[in-house]
Amino acid sequence: MSGREQPPRPVIKNQIRRLRFNHGEMTQQVLAEKVGVTRQTIIALEGEKYLPSLELAFRLAMAFGVRIDDVFQYQAESEVP
Amino acid sequence: MTSLQKFAWYNLGIISLTGLAVAIGYLIVGSPALGFLGFLGFLGFGPLFFVKRGGKVIFDERDRLIQFRASTIAYSIFWVIFVMVCVFGTITIYGENGAVPVTVVRLSVFWALMLVYLVQSIAILVQYARDGRGDA
């Protein structure tokens, strides 16, 4: 009988820092004001220390004028190299 | 620093000041030093940190999550300590047929308030410190 197997933990990466620099070197403060959060939240997002709500994820994508999956990428742990 | 961090530092300051004042005062003048517990009234000014100023974001979803986690931790710890004191502390100090003085019951409200705010403030600051590295 196999042991209890846990489903692979998902890893969610984001491209917020790269997109910010690609949009005229937008500062964290400007992006924070655009999406309605504090600068510290943007720092935590870029450091992948915080997962945003769905609404915030959509607001970030709209702020950059891209699709949501251009901002956030989901990988199951087994797919992480 | 976010408004929630300032709120946590403020509360920590008030609790520390109160604890120090009561401890030092008690050594000097005895039980009248318990009047210093009145400093806890300044905790009521904490919500002023969340007054909106010029359309700036004061409190966002991440702050809400951090505060919720901190409150949960604080009330959980308070509950465990409360049960331990009620079940073991009282019988140890006052014996099986003893009576808990009214003064002790009244003061326990203040100690509980201090404990909850202390743990909540520390939990808030630890969460920000853990997530806040990489400031750019």
Backbone of each chain as ProteinMPNN parsed JSONL, in Angstrom:
{"seq_chain_A": "MSGREQPPRPVIKNQIRRLRFNHGEMTQQVLAEKVGVTRQTIIALEGEKYLPSLELAFRLAMAFGVRIDDVFQYQAESEVP", "coords_chain_A": {"N_chain_A": [[0.848, -1.177, 0.0], [0.635, 2.155, -0.905], [2.289, 4.987, 0.52], [0.956, 8.019, 2.101], [0.453, 10.269, -0.403], [1.247, 13.518, -1.13], [-0.291, 16.117, -3.004], [1.532, 17.858, -5.594], [3.103, 20.875, -4.525], [1.99, 23.99, -5.626], [3.81, 26.408, -7.548], [3.948, 29.783, -7.901], [5.004, 32.076, -10.085], [6.012, 35.448, -10.92], [6.094, 38.248, -13.202], [6.346, 40.864, -12.533], [8.342, 42.761, -11.811], [9.962, 42.835, -14.121], [8.107, 43.638, -16.048], [7.47, 46.12, -15.045], [9.863, 47.549, -15.371], [9.97, 47.441, -18.127], [7.933, 49.131, -18.802], [8.598, 51.916, -19.091], [10.351, 52.147, -16.951], [8.833, 52.137, -14.601], [8.106, 53.154, -11.302], [7.925, 51.434, -8.115], [6.169, 52.72, -6.416], [4.507, 54.181, -8.147], [3.274, 52.103, -9.55], [1.979, 50.886, -7.425], [0.112, 52.842, -6.699], [-1.399, 52.84, -8.993], [-2.689, 50.351, -8.967], [-3.883, 50.319, -6.523], [-2.75, 49.582, -4.027], [-0.342, 49.337, -1.308], [3.115, 50.427, -1.422], [4.743, 48.606, -0.175], [3.385, 46.223, -0.52], [3.704, 45.775, -3.243], [6.451, 45.347, -3.246], [6.547, 42.971, -1.76], [5.115, 41.337, -3.509], [6.8, 41.276, -5.782], [8.975, 40.033, -4.672], [7.977, 37.575, -4.448], [6.8, 36.86, -2.062], [4.256, 37.127, -1.39], [0.998, 36.192, -2.359], [-1.254, 37.527, -4.605], [-4.74, 38.576, -4.411], [-7.356, 37.46, -6.627], [-8.613, 39.586, -7.834], [-6.716, 41.664, -7.489], [-4.647, 40.597, -8.998], [-5.752, 40.731, -11.563], [-5.991, 43.495, -11.758], [-3.328, 44.246, -11.779], [-2.477, 43.103, -14.202], [-4.042, 44.613, -15.964], [-2.981, 47.125, -15.488], [-0.512, 46.931, -16.711], [-1.335, 46.44, -19.226], [-1.493, 43.885, -20.294], [-2.103, 40.297, -20.606], [-3.37, 38.263, -17.896], [-1.927, 35.927, -17.513], [0.474, 36.637, -18.546], [1.585, 37.995, -16.583], [1.526, 36.406, -14.275], [2.686, 33.128, -13.619], [1.946, 29.758, -13.364], [3.167, 26.895, -11.816], [3.223, 23.459, -11.227], [4.782, 21.721, -8.522], [6.215, 19.524, -9.4], [6.933, 20.204, -11.898], [8.767, 22.132, -11.604], [12.058, 23.005, -12.261]], "CA_chain_A": [[0.0, 0.0, 0.0], [1.519, 3.309, -1.012], [2.165, 5.967, 1.593], [0.126, 9.17, 1.745], [1.17, 11.142, -1.337], [0.707, 14.863, -1.156], [-0.244, 16.706, -4.343], [2.683, 18.776, -5.669], [2.79, 22.248, -4.139], [2.134, 24.873, -6.787], [4.708, 27.548, -7.444], [3.443, 30.856, -8.753], [6.026, 33.091, -10.368], [5.447, 36.63, -11.582], [7.012, 39.067, -14.017], [5.994, 42.249, -12.225], [9.53, 43.616, -11.86], [10.379, 42.989, -15.524], [7.086, 44.445, -16.725], [7.597, 47.486, -14.526], [11.003, 48.181, -16.055], [9.635, 47.56, -19.553], [6.943, 50.196, -18.965], [9.213, 53.205, -18.794], [10.98, 52.068, -15.627], [7.806, 52.54, -13.624], [8.53, 52.886, -9.924], [7.01, 50.618, -7.315], [5.153, 53.609, -5.858], [3.551, 54.494, -9.215], [2.487, 50.886, -9.788], [1.123, 50.678, -6.245], [-1.01, 53.787, -6.8], [-2.239, 52.437, -10.144], [-3.499, 49.173, -8.655], [-4.59, 50.536, -5.261], [-2.136, 48.919, -2.862], [0.815, 50.066, -0.786], [4.386, 50.075, -2.068], [5.267, 47.399, 0.492], [2.727, 45.066, -1.134], [4.382, 45.562, -4.521], [7.746, 44.75, -2.896], [6.287, 41.572, -1.377], [4.719, 40.62, -4.733], [7.984, 41.076, -6.625], [9.82, 39.064, -3.984], [7.197, 36.331, -4.385], [6.507, 36.579, -0.662], [2.813, 37.313, -1.207], [0.166, 35.861, -3.513], [-2.349, 38.495, -4.601], [-6.094, 38.099, -4.68], [-7.649, 37.4, -8.062], [-8.914, 40.963, -8.259], [-5.459, 42.403, -7.588], [-3.911, 40.024, -10.131], [-6.331, 41.318, -12.774], [-5.66, 44.943, -11.795], [-1.914, 44.336, -12.195], [-2.414, 42.827, -15.639], [-4.617, 45.768, -16.659], [-2.038, 48.249, -15.345], [0.544, 46.741, -17.707], [-1.948, 46.245, -20.532], [-1.191, 42.523, -20.77], [-2.971, 39.259, -20.052], [-2.988, 37.888, -16.533], [-0.887, 34.891, -17.508], [1.754, 37.266, -18.876], [2.105, 38.524, -15.322], [1.69, 35.304, -13.315], [2.85, 31.791, -14.194], [1.692, 28.701, -12.386], [3.877, 25.636, -12.088], [3.157, 22.44, -10.188], [6.126, 21.519, -7.998], [6.915, 18.489, -10.175], [7.422, 20.807, -13.139], [9.819, 23.103, -11.295], [13.354, 22.355, -12.501]], "C_chain_A": [[0.895, 1.242, 0.0], [1.262, 4.248, 0.165], [1.297, 7.132, 1.131], [0.909, 10.086, 0.807], [0.484, 12.49, -1.373], [0.716, 15.354, -2.595], [0.906, 17.695, -4.414], [2.259, 20.2, -5.321], [2.965, 23.159, -5.333], [3.119, 25.996, -6.491], [4.161, 28.602, -8.404], [4.516, 31.922, -8.87], [5.333, 34.305, -10.969], [6.537, 37.43, -12.27], [6.817, 40.554, -13.722], [7.19, 43.167, -12.346], [9.951, 43.879, -13.309], [9.391, 43.873, -16.276], [7.164, 45.909, -16.29], [8.738, 48.221, -15.229], [10.727, 48.374, -17.541], [8.616, 48.659, -19.827], [7.521, 51.52, -18.467], [9.816, 53.275, -17.408], [10.049, 52.63, -14.552], [8.303, 52.218, -12.216], [7.489, 52.025, -9.215], [5.859, 51.476, -6.773], [4.074, 53.906, -6.902], [2.655, 53.284, -9.495], [1.509, 50.649, -8.633], [-0.107, 51.583, -6.31], [-1.972, 53.386, -7.915], [-3.189, 51.298, -9.777], [-4.167, 49.254, -7.281], [-4.073, 49.75, -4.083], [-0.977, 49.781, -2.377], [2.086, 49.612, -1.503], [4.969, 48.79, -1.472], [4.633, 46.133, -0.093], [3.367, 44.757, -2.477], [5.751, 44.905, -4.268], [7.566, 43.27, -2.564], [5.887, 40.732, -2.589], [5.938, 40.295, -5.577], [8.942, 40.067, -6.003], [9.167, 37.704, -3.853], [6.97, 35.875, -2.949], [5.003, 36.665, -0.394], [2.097, 36.946, -2.496], [-1.037, 36.793, -3.513], [-3.701, 37.814, -4.73], [-6.306, 38.122, -6.191], [-7.892, 38.812, -8.608], [-7.628, 41.769, -8.44], [-4.626, 41.901, -8.762], [-4.424, 40.606, -11.445], [-5.976, 42.808, -12.884], [-4.212, 45.142, -12.223], [-1.788, 44.11, -13.694], [-2.936, 44.019, -16.434], [-3.687, 46.971, -16.588], [-0.917, 48.163, -16.372], [-0.013, 46.563, -19.107], [-1.625, 44.888, -21.139], [-2.215, 41.551, -20.181], [-2.457, 38.846, -18.675], [-1.901, 36.825, -16.527], [0.443, 35.395, -18.091], [2.404, 37.821, -17.607], [2.439, 37.389, -14.347], [1.765, 33.973, -14.041], [2.757, 30.756, -13.081], [2.449, 27.438, -12.785], [3.618, 24.69, -10.922], [4.587, 22.131, -9.778], [6.917, 20.506, -8.82], [7.488, 19.069, -11.447], [8.56, 21.774, -12.888], [11.179, 22.414, -11.469], [14.198, 22.311, -11.23]], "O_chain_A": [[1.807, 1.355, 0.819], [0.165, 4.292, 0.722], [0.943, 7.239, -0.043], [1.941, 10.627, 1.205], [-0.719, 12.583, -1.619], [1.643, 15.039, -3.341], [1.236, 18.32, -3.406], [1.21, 20.675, -5.755], [4.001, 23.104, -5.996], [3.245, 26.466, -5.361], [3.943, 28.325, -9.583], [4.884, 32.576, -7.894], [4.211, 34.21, -11.466], [7.724, 37.309, -11.966], [7.094, 41.401, -14.572], [7.078, 44.248, -12.923], [10.261, 45.013, -13.674], [9.788, 44.749, -17.045], [6.946, 46.817, -17.092], [8.59, 49.375, -15.63], [11.186, 49.343, -18.145], [8.454, 49.075, -20.974], [6.994, 52.146, -17.547], [9.801, 54.324, -16.764], [10.426, 53.464, -13.729], [8.851, 51.143, -11.971], [6.344, 51.906, -9.651], [4.721, 51.017, -6.683], [2.882, 53.889, -6.595], [1.442, 53.419, -9.656], [0.361, 50.261, -8.847], [-1.223, 51.154, -6.016], [-3.186, 53.562, -7.806], [-4.341, 51.272, -10.212], [-4.931, 48.363, -6.91], [-4.845, 49.299, -3.237], [-0.671, 50.821, -2.962], [2.12, 48.543, -2.114], [5.601, 47.996, -2.169], [5.28, 45.087, -0.153], [3.553, 43.589, -2.816], [6.151, 44.006, -5.007], [8.331, 42.422, -3.025], [6.265, 39.566, -2.694], [6.094, 39.164, -6.036], [9.634, 39.336, -6.711], [9.716, 36.794, -3.233], [6.949, 34.681, -2.652], [4.537, 36.32, 0.692], [2.52, 37.329, -3.587], [-1.77, 36.849, -2.525], [-3.8, 36.646, -5.104], [-5.531, 38.728, -6.932], [-7.435, 39.168, -9.694], [-7.473, 42.476, -9.436], [-3.973, 42.691, -9.444], [-3.639, 40.935, -12.334], [-5.696, 43.31, -13.973], [-3.898, 46.09, -12.942], [-1.074, 44.842, -14.378], [-2.355, 44.396, -17.451], [-3.616, 47.755, -17.534], [-0.427, 49.185, -16.852], [0.744, 46.536, -20.077], [-1.5, 44.759, -22.357], [-3.068, 41.927, -19.376], [-1.291, 39.047, -18.335], [-1.046, 36.816, -15.641], [1.425, 34.653, -18.122], [3.606, 38.08, -17.567], [3.478, 37.4, -13.688], [0.998, 33.72, -14.97], [3.387, 30.865, -12.029], [2.38, 26.98, -13.925], [3.775, 25.072, -9.762], [5.507, 22.261, -10.586], [8.139, 20.608, -8.93], [8.419, 18.508, -12.024], [9.244, 22.196, -13.82], [11.418, 21.356, -10.886], [15.318, 21.8, -11.249]]}, "seq_chain_B": "MTSLQKFAWYNLGIISLTGLAVAIGYLIVGSPALGFLGFLGFLGFGPLFFVKRGGKVIFDERDRLIQFRASTIAYSIFWVIFVMVCVFGTITIYGENGAVPVTVVRLSVFWALMLVYLVQSIAILVQYARDGRGDA", "coords_chain_B": {"N_chain_B": [[7.172, 52.684, 5.927], [4.223, 50.97, 6.728], [0.816, 51.905, 7.62], [-0.232, 50.02, 9.334], [2.068, 48.871, 10.436], [3.051, 51.07, 11.846], [0.976, 51.366, 13.653], [1.259, 48.965, 15.069], [3.832, 49.304, 16.234], [3.289, 51.532, 17.803], [1.373, 50.495, 19.607], [2.945, 48.574, 20.837], [4.778, 50.223, 22.076], [3.119, 51.578, 23.935], [2.229, 49.424, 25.529], [4.677, 48.517, 26.54], [5.555, 50.786, 27.926], [3.527, 50.986, 29.845], [3.81, 48.526, 31.205], [6.416, 48.803, 32.23], [6.111, 51.105, 33.832], [4.24, 50.223, 35.727], [5.658, 48.1, 36.886], [8.041, 49.309, 37.913], [6.888, 51.3, 39.45], [5.445, 49.769, 41.276], [7.424, 48.614, 42.769], [8.321, 50.813, 44.105], [6.111, 52.263, 45.265], [4.186, 50.388, 45.781], [0.898, 48.866, 45.678], [-0.665, 51.142, 44.752], [0.606, 51.81, 42.372], [-0.599, 50.419, 40.397], [-2.339, 52.065, 39.204], [-1.078, 53.071, 36.994], [-1.835, 51.456, 34.963], [-3.725, 52.794, 33.643], [-2.532, 54.013, 31.485], [-2.996, 52.391, 29.379], [-5.207, 53.351, 28.176], [-4.379, 54.973, 26.12], [-4.159, 53.311, 23.981], [-6.457, 53.549, 22.614], [-6.102, 55.536, 20.753], [-4.911, 54.399, 18.622], [-6.384, 53.684, 16.185], [-6.244, 56.089, 14.772], [-4.111, 56.009, 13.073], [-5.09, 54.981, 10.777], [-6.547, 56.8, 9.437], [-7.713, 58.252, 6.494], [-5.623, 59.908, 4.156], [-5.451, 62.227, 1.778], [-6.198, 60.541, -0.459], [-4.332, 58.506, -0.543], [-3.317, 55.075, -0.396], [-4.013, 53.376, 2.506], [-4.479, 51.021, 3.825], [-4.305, 47.885, 2.685], [-5.157, 44.787, 0.904], [-3.196, 42.973, 1.67], [-2.298, 43.977, 4.092], [-4.623, 43.625, 5.517], [-4.758, 40.835, 5.619], [-2.427, 40.256, 7.074], [-3.054, 41.498, 9.491], [-5.283, 39.986, 10.236], [-4.134, 37.427, 10.588], [-2.357, 38.015, 12.668], [-4.122, 38.776, 14.709], [-5.497, 36.377, 15.081], [-3.439, 34.71, 16.026], [-2.825, 36.108, 18.385], [-5.235, 35.991, 19.896], [-5.478, 33.229, 20.133], [-3.243, 32.498, 21.662], [-3.803, 33.981, 23.935], [-6.126, 32.621, 24.788], [-5.193, 30.037, 25.371], [-3.413, 30.602, 27.503], [-5.205, 31.763, 29.276], [-6.931, 29.613, 29.866], [-5.067, 27.87, 31.045], [-4.337, 29.367, 33.294], [-6.787, 29.588, 34.629], [-7.433, 26.91, 35.079], [-5.119, 25.634, 36.214], [-3.578, 27.622, 37.505], [-5.176, 28.985, 39.412], [-5.906, 26.987, 41.26], [-3.447, 26.213, 42.179], [-2.466, 28.512, 43.402], [-4.531, 29.41, 45.14], [-5.636, 27.163, 46.216], [-7.807, 24.266, 46.579], [-10.183, 24.845, 47.902], [-10.153, 27.516, 47.95], [-10.642, 31.117, 47.378], [-10.833, 33.308, 44.69], [-9.577, 36.528, 44.781], [-11.491, 39.537, 44.275], [-10.139, 41.729, 43.259], [-8.033, 40.59, 41.845], [-9.397, 39.366, 39.765], [-10.433, 41.623, 38.482], [-8.08, 42.959, 37.729], [-7.043, 41.129, 35.986], [-8.32, 41.557, 33.618], [-7.012, 43.756, 32.522], [-4.402, 42.729, 32.269], [-4.885, 40.739, 30.404], [-5.674, 42.269, 28.208], [-3.301, 43.616, 27.685], [-1.663, 41.436, 27.036], [-2.892, 40.419, 24.696], [-2.707, 42.628, 22.888], [0.07, 42.923, 22.881], [1.069, 40.485, 21.807], [-0.255, 40.528, 19.348], [0.849, 42.842, 18.155], [3.577, 42.156, 17.974], [3.383, 39.938, 16.281], [2.402, 41.166, 13.958], [4.584, 42.849, 13.262], [6.647, 40.978, 12.917], [5.703, 39.539, 10.713], [5.769, 41.513, 8.707], [8.511, 42.05, 8.683], [9.509, 39.646, 7.802], [8.501, 39.479, 5.218], [9.322, 41.741, 3.968], [11.87, 42.099, 2.916], [14.111, 43.131, 0.375], [13.573, 45.633, -0.512], [13.214, 48.109, -2.916]], "CA_chain_B": [[6.457, 51.904, 6.944], [2.772, 51.049, 6.514], [0.041, 52.371, 8.777], [-0.378, 48.9, 10.261], [3.331, 48.764, 11.164], [3.098, 52.185, 12.806], [-0.02, 51.0, 14.668], [1.855, 47.905, 15.884], [4.908, 49.911, 17.029], [2.639, 52.402, 18.784], [0.79, 49.637, 20.641], [4.073, 47.983, 21.551], [5.304, 51.281, 22.941], [2.176, 51.805, 25.042], [2.26, 48.245, 26.411], [5.979, 48.509, 27.214], [5.542, 51.907, 28.881], [2.624, 50.615, 30.936], [4.441, 47.448, 31.97], [7.562, 49.375, 32.97], [5.606, 52.028, 34.85], [3.619, 49.433, 36.79], [6.697, 47.313, 37.556], [8.91, 50.196, 38.693], [6.039, 51.947, 40.442], [5.062, 48.794, 42.305], [8.6, 48.458, 43.648], [8.519, 52.044, 44.883], [4.954, 52.674, 46.087], [3.279, 49.269, 46.044], [-0.297, 48.652, 44.846], [-1.138, 52.332, 44.012], [1.231, 51.86, 41.044], [-1.512, 49.801, 39.428], [-2.995, 53.165, 38.49], [-0.397, 53.274, 35.712], [-2.558, 50.694, 33.942], [-4.51, 53.774, 32.893], [-1.832, 54.34, 30.231], [-3.574, 51.56, 28.329], [-6.214, 54.157, 27.483], [-3.793, 55.546, 24.893], [-4.367, 52.365, 22.883], [-7.631, 54.014, 21.875], [-5.704, 56.453, 19.675], [-4.326, 53.597, 17.549], [-7.097, 53.786, 14.906], [-5.918, 57.325, 14.051], [-3.125, 55.698, 12.04], [-5.781, 54.508, 9.579], [-7.34, 57.885, 8.854], [-7.294, 58.461, 5.095], [-4.96, 61.178, 3.878], [-5.206, 62.597, 0.38], [-6.366, 59.498, -1.462], [-3.263, 57.497, -0.491], [-3.752, 53.785, 0.135], [-3.572, 53.26, 3.899], [-4.679, 49.668, 4.341], [-4.716, 47.101, 1.524], [-5.537, 43.396, 1.182], [-2.104, 42.288, 2.36], [-2.346, 44.469, 5.477], [-5.793, 42.975, 6.129], [-4.373, 39.447, 5.873], [-1.437, 40.268, 8.158], [-3.755, 41.815, 10.745], [-6.123, 38.832, 10.582], [-3.26, 36.366, 11.127], [-1.828, 38.467, 13.963], [-5.225, 38.712, 15.673], [-5.753, 34.959, 15.343], [-2.348, 34.247, 16.891], [-2.945, 36.765, 19.688], [-6.37, 35.449, 20.654], [-5.201, 31.815, 20.419], [-2.302, 32.473, 22.788], [-4.561, 34.459, 25.099], [-7.055, 31.577, 25.216], [-4.414, 28.966, 26.002], [-2.924, 31.09, 28.791], [-6.392, 31.959, 30.115], [-7.379, 28.303, 30.349], [-4.027, 27.363, 31.956], [-4.411, 30.108, 34.565], [-8.046, 29.233, 35.309], [-7.463, 25.502, 35.502], [-3.983, 25.272, 37.06], [-3.076, 28.738, 38.304], [-6.039, 29.296, 40.558], [-5.851, 25.92, 42.266], [-2.088, 26.221, 42.728], [-2.273, 29.681, 44.267], [-5.577, 29.577, 46.153], [-6.073, 25.88, 46.77], [-9.066, 23.734, 46.068], [-11.326, 25.483, 48.564], [-9.851, 28.947, 48.07], [-11.467, 32.062, 46.629], [-10.027, 34.271, 43.937], [-9.98, 37.898, 45.155], [-12.133, 40.35, 43.234], [-9.093, 42.589, 42.677], [-7.297, 39.778, 40.87], [-10.267, 39.192, 38.589], [-10.502, 42.923, 37.792], [-6.775, 43.25, 37.116], [-6.78, 40.172, 34.902], [-8.82, 42.156, 32.373], [-5.939, 44.605, 31.985], [-3.288, 41.88, 31.828], [-5.318, 40.072, 29.17], [-5.618, 43.29, 27.153], [-1.875, 43.836, 27.375], [-1.152, 40.24, 26.381], [-3.428, 40.345, 23.336], [-2.106, 43.684, 22.071], [1.505, 42.664, 22.766], [1.288, 39.392, 20.849], [-0.719, 40.988, 18.043], [1.825, 43.801, 17.616], [4.795, 41.418, 17.601], [3.055, 39.117, 15.116], [2.333, 42.071, 12.807], [5.932, 43.311, 12.9], [7.421, 39.826, 12.425], [5.24, 39.228, 9.351], [6.304, 42.534, 7.796], [9.971, 41.882, 8.594], [9.761, 38.424, 7.04], [8.114, 39.669, 3.821], [9.718, 43.05, 3.471], [13.229, 42.184, 2.403], [14.126, 43.352, -1.074], [13.082, 46.974, -0.765], [13.945, 48.69, -4.05]], "C_chain_B": [[4.953, 52.057, 6.711], [2.078, 51.518, 7.786], [-0.105, 51.259, 9.813], [0.905, 48.68, 11.073], [3.436, 49.85, 12.216], [2.157, 51.903, 13.971], [0.574, 49.964, 15.63], [2.968, 48.453, 16.784], [4.338, 50.791, 18.137], [2.091, 51.568, 19.944], [1.887, 49.004, 21.495], [4.676, 48.986, 22.527], [4.42, 51.518, 24.162], [2.232, 50.66, 26.042], [3.556, 48.242, 27.211], [6.029, 49.588, 28.287], [4.698, 51.558, 30.099], [3.263, 49.559, 31.83], [5.587, 47.955, 32.829], [7.093, 50.253, 34.117], [5.01, 51.256, 36.032], [4.693, 48.692, 37.595], [7.557, 48.19, 38.467], [8.101, 50.867, 39.808], [5.677, 51.027, 41.595], [6.188, 48.586, 43.301], [8.751, 49.642, 44.581], [7.343, 52.31, 45.824], [3.963, 51.554, 46.371], [2.048, 49.293, 45.157], [-0.858, 49.927, 44.195], [-0.543, 52.461, 42.617], [0.353, 51.211, 39.985], [-2.314, 50.865, 38.682], [-2.358, 53.448, 37.148], [-1.022, 52.439, 34.593], [-3.457, 51.618, 33.118], [-3.857, 54.194, 31.597], [-2.412, 53.54, 29.067], [-4.683, 52.303, 27.566], [-5.694, 54.764, 26.202], [-3.909, 54.587, 23.711], [-5.554, 52.793, 22.019], [-7.301, 54.957, 20.739], [-5.12, 55.7, 18.475], [-5.037, 53.723, 16.217], [-6.803, 55.072, 14.129], [-4.877, 57.086, 12.954], [-3.792, 55.301, 10.723], [-6.699, 55.56, 8.975], [-6.809, 58.171, 7.452], [-6.726, 59.855, 4.895], [-4.739, 61.328, 2.393], [-5.276, 61.491, -0.629], [-5.302, 58.426, -1.466], [-3.821, 56.205, 0.09], [-3.143, 53.581, 1.527], [-3.521, 51.792, 4.342], [-5.165, 48.81, 3.179], [-4.963, 45.641, 1.916], [-4.459, 42.649, 1.95], [-2.065, 42.702, 3.832], [-3.49, 43.79, 6.225], [-5.449, 41.533, 6.513], [-3.397, 39.356, 7.044], [-2.124, 40.538, 9.491], [-4.625, 40.646, 11.182], [-5.288, 37.718, 11.211], [-2.763, 36.745, 12.516], [-2.903, 38.381, 15.042], [-5.526, 37.271, 16.058], [-4.701, 34.401, 16.295], [-2.522, 34.807, 18.301], [-4.069, 36.153, 20.516], [-6.185, 33.981, 20.971], [-4.293, 31.701, 21.635], [-3.0, 32.932, 24.065], [-5.444, 33.34, 25.651], [-6.324, 30.451, 25.936], [-3.951, 29.402, 27.396], [-4.089, 31.258, 29.773], [-6.866, 30.635, 30.715], [-6.374, 27.738, 31.36], [-4.13, 28.05, 33.323], [-5.665, 29.694, 35.339], [-8.0, 27.818, 35.878], [-6.352, 25.192, 36.506], [-3.557, 26.386, 38.011], [-3.877, 28.972, 39.564], [-5.923, 28.239, 41.649], [-4.478, 25.87, 42.926], [-1.934, 27.347, 43.748], [-3.282, 29.697, 45.425], [-6.089, 28.273, 46.756], [-7.47, 25.514, 46.308], [-10.285, 24.425, 46.666], [-11.13, 26.994, 48.711], [-10.818, 29.794, 47.27], [-10.545, 33.062, 45.945], [-10.494, 35.671, 44.31], [-10.557, 38.659, 43.974], [-11.104, 41.217, 42.525], [-8.327, 41.837, 41.589], [-8.119, 39.615, 39.598], [-10.308, 40.494, 37.782], [-9.196, 43.227, 37.064], [-6.494, 42.329, 35.94], [-7.305, 40.684, 33.573], [-7.715, 42.977, 31.718], [-4.766, 43.756, 31.49], [-3.634, 41.168, 30.51], [-5.243, 41.034, 27.984], [-4.174, 43.515, 26.718], [-1.304, 42.646, 26.613], [-1.602, 40.19, 24.917], [-2.769, 41.39, 22.437], [-0.615, 43.446, 21.856], [1.773, 41.599, 21.703], [0.869, 39.818, 19.446], [0.313, 41.909, 17.393], [3.09, 43.082, 17.153], [4.543, 40.594, 16.345], [2.968, 39.967, 13.854], [3.737, 42.436, 12.346], [6.796, 42.176, 12.357], [7.012, 39.493, 10.99], [5.771, 40.251, 8.35], [7.808, 42.363, 7.612], [10.316, 40.698, 7.706], [9.508, 38.652, 5.551], [8.732, 40.884, 3.176], [11.117, 43.163, 2.939], [13.187, 42.356, 0.898], [13.515, 44.68, -1.439], [13.879, 47.601, -1.899], [13.324, 49.991, -4.495]], "O_chain_B": [[4.47, 53.173, 6.517], [2.66, 51.529, 8.871], [-0.103, 51.516, 11.017], [0.843, 48.343, 12.255], [3.857, 49.593, 13.344], [2.489, 52.164, 15.128], [0.415, 50.07, 16.846], [3.038, 48.106, 17.963], [4.838, 50.796, 19.262], [2.312, 51.89, 21.111], [1.768, 48.914, 22.717], [5.036, 48.641, 23.652], [4.914, 51.644, 25.283], [2.277, 50.885, 27.251], [3.544, 47.994, 28.417], [6.481, 49.349, 29.407], [5.099, 51.801, 31.237], [3.259, 49.682, 33.055], [5.717, 47.59, 33.997], [7.606, 50.164, 35.233], [5.25, 51.597, 37.19], [4.647, 48.66, 38.825], [7.776, 47.867, 39.634], [8.558, 50.988, 40.944], [5.609, 51.454, 42.747], [5.963, 48.408, 44.497], [9.241, 49.508, 45.702], [7.532, 52.55, 47.016], [3.004, 51.747, 47.119], [2.134, 49.698, 43.997], [-1.492, 49.811, 43.146], [-1.112, 53.142, 41.764], [0.552, 51.44, 38.792], [-2.901, 50.582, 37.637], [-3.003, 53.997, 36.255], [-0.768, 52.686, 33.414], [-3.894, 51.256, 32.026], [-4.537, 54.681, 30.693], [-2.33, 53.96, 27.913], [-5.043, 51.924, 26.452], [-6.469, 55.046, 25.289], [-3.773, 55.006, 22.561], [-5.639, 52.44, 20.843], [-8.125, 55.165, 19.849], [-4.865, 56.3, 17.43], [-4.371, 53.86, 15.191], [-7.088, 55.136, 12.933], [-4.776, 57.873, 12.012], [-3.144, 55.283, 9.676], [-7.525, 55.258, 8.113], [-5.603, 58.313, 7.253], [-7.264, 60.845, 5.39], [-3.917, 60.619, 1.813], [-4.493, 61.481, -1.58], [-5.345, 57.52, -2.299], [-4.691, 56.232, 0.96], [-1.924, 53.609, 1.699], [-2.654, 51.382, 5.114], [-6.297, 48.969, 2.725], [-4.978, 45.299, 3.099], [-4.761, 41.794, 2.783], [-1.827, 41.873, 4.71], [-3.36, 43.427, 7.394], [-5.805, 41.07, 7.597], [-3.528, 38.484, 7.902], [-1.823, 39.894, 10.496], [-4.698, 40.343, 12.373], [-5.67, 37.138, 12.227], [-2.744, 35.918, 13.427], [-2.624, 37.959, 16.165], [-5.78, 36.976, 17.226], [-5.03, 33.702, 17.253], [-2.386, 34.083, 19.287], [-3.883, 35.835, 21.691], [-6.691, 33.515, 21.992], [-4.546, 30.898, 22.533], [-2.815, 32.351, 25.134], [-5.497, 33.139, 26.865], [-6.772, 29.971, 26.977], [-4.086, 28.646, 28.359], [-3.967, 30.934, 30.955], [-7.162, 30.546, 31.907], [-6.762, 27.198, 32.395], [-4.026, 27.405, 34.366], [-5.613, 29.476, 36.55], [-8.456, 27.558, 36.991], [-6.604, 24.562, 37.533], [-3.22, 26.136, 39.169], [-3.32, 29.137, 40.65], [-5.849, 28.57, 42.833], [-4.363, 25.524, 44.102], [-1.349, 27.161, 44.815], [-2.909, 29.972, 46.566], [-6.882, 28.286, 47.697], [-8.203, 26.322, 45.737], [-11.308, 24.571, 45.996], [-11.827, 27.659, 49.477], [-11.695, 29.279, 46.577], [-9.607, 33.585, 46.546], [-11.678, 35.981, 44.175], [-10.162, 38.453, 42.826], [-11.193, 41.417, 41.314], [-8.015, 42.397, 40.539], [-7.592, 39.714, 38.49], [-10.229, 40.473, 36.554], [-9.203, 43.694, 35.925], [-5.787, 42.706, 35.005], [-6.803, 40.301, 32.516], [-7.509, 42.901, 30.507], [-4.204, 44.023, 30.428], [-2.789, 41.018, 29.628], [-4.805, 40.661, 26.896], [-3.876, 43.593, 25.526], [-0.55, 42.821, 25.656], [-0.797, 39.949, 24.017], [-2.319, 41.064, 21.339], [-0.089, 43.729, 20.779], [2.601, 41.791, 20.813], [1.552, 39.509, 18.469], [0.614, 41.766, 16.208], [3.612, 43.362, 16.074], [5.384, 40.552, 15.447], [3.412, 39.537, 12.79], [4.042, 42.34, 11.157], [7.59, 42.385, 11.44], [7.863, 39.2, 10.149], [6.181, 39.878, 7.251], [8.32, 42.517, 6.503], [11.289, 40.734, 6.953], [10.211, 38.091, 4.711], [8.67, 41.039, 1.956], [11.523, 44.253, 2.537], [12.324, 41.791, 0.225], [12.995, 44.85, -2.542], [15.109, 47.622, -1.843], [13.81, 50.617, -5.437]]}, "name": "protein", "num_of_chains": 2, "seq": "MSGREQPPRPVIKNQIRRLRFNHGEMTQQVLAEKVGVTRQTIIALEGEKYLPSLELAFRLAMAFGVRIDDVFQYQAESEVPMTSLQKFAWYNLGIISLTGLAVAIGYLIVGSPALGFLGFLGFLGFGPLFFVKRGGKVIFDERDRLIQFRASTIAYSIFWVIFVMVCVFGTITIYGENGAVPVTVVRLSVFWALMLVYLVQSIAILVQYARDGRGDA"}
